[in-house]
Amino acid sequence: MKVAAVVASALVSTGLGSAIPVDPRFPDSGPFKMIVLAYEQPIHYDYVKASGGYFYIGKDTNSTCGIEEPILDGPNSAGALSTYGDGKEDTQQTFIDISGAAGGIFSYIGPLYKKTTFDHVTDKFSRVAGPDISQLYYDGGDWLACPTGNSDYEYIVYAEKAYGHEVGKDKCIPFEIRTDKVDDPEVCEYL
C-alpha cells in the first residue's frame, strides 16, 4: 500500500480528512474537459472529443466553436451529465446509448433533438474528486476506446459496464477519464 494512501486513511479515520488539500484543478463539480488516462497506450493524455452525436478519441470535435474539446457540466444529483451551458443557450444531454446496435456508446443529443428524452437513455454518471485527480465514471465503471475502422488512430468511446456487443471488446483499450476544470468555459453546440 502506498504511504500516501495509509496517511490519508489514517487522517480520515481520525476525523482530519479535511487536512488533505484537494488540487483546485480537479473539483467534483463544475465545467470540465475530459482527458484520457491509459498508461502505456497511444491514447494516453489525449482529449475525448465530440462529433456527430458520439464521443471519440483521435477525431476532431465538430461544434459551433470549431474543433475545441467539448466542455461538459455535472453530473447532477440524478446522475445526468450535459454539455456546458450558461443559462442563455440550451445544453445538450449526454447519455450512454444502450439501444440495439449502439451497445453502450457514450453519446450526446444533437442540436435537432436537444429537448427530447429517449426511453433508452440512462443516467448513471458520477464524478469523484481526490487529493490530486477527479474522474468521470458511468455506473461506477471505466471506459473503452474501440477502433472505428476509419483510421489507425480513431476510437469511439463506450461505457465499460454498458458494453453490449458480443464480439470486439478484445480490440478495445480500457481507460479512465480525468476531468480537468475549465475556468472560462465557452458555450458551444456540438454537431
NORQUI-V371489 format. One record per backbone hydrogen bond with DSSP energy under -1.0 kcal/mol. CO is the residue of the C=O (numbers start at 1). NH is the residue of the N-H. If there is no record, write none. Layout:
co: <CO,CO>
nh: <NH,NH>
//
This chain:
co: <2,3,4,5,6,7,8,9,10,11,12,16,17,23,25,31,32,33,34,35,36,37,38,41,43,46,49,50,51,53,54,55,56,57,62,63,71,72,73,76,79,80,81,82,92,93,95,97,97,99,103,104,105,106,107,110,113,118,124,126,128,131,133,134,135,137,138,141,142,143,144,145,146,154,155,156,157,158,159,168,169,173,175,176,177,178,180,189>
nh: <6,7,8,9,10,11,12,13,14,16,15,19,20,26,181,182,72,180,48,178,45,176,41,44,46,36,56,62,54,108,51,157,49,155,191,66,84,32,82,79,125,76,94,73,83,109,107,104,105,102,164,159,97,55,95,113,116,121,139,137,135,23,130,179,128,126,141,138,160,175,158,173,156,148,57,146,106,144,162,171,172,145,143,37,136,35,33,64>
//
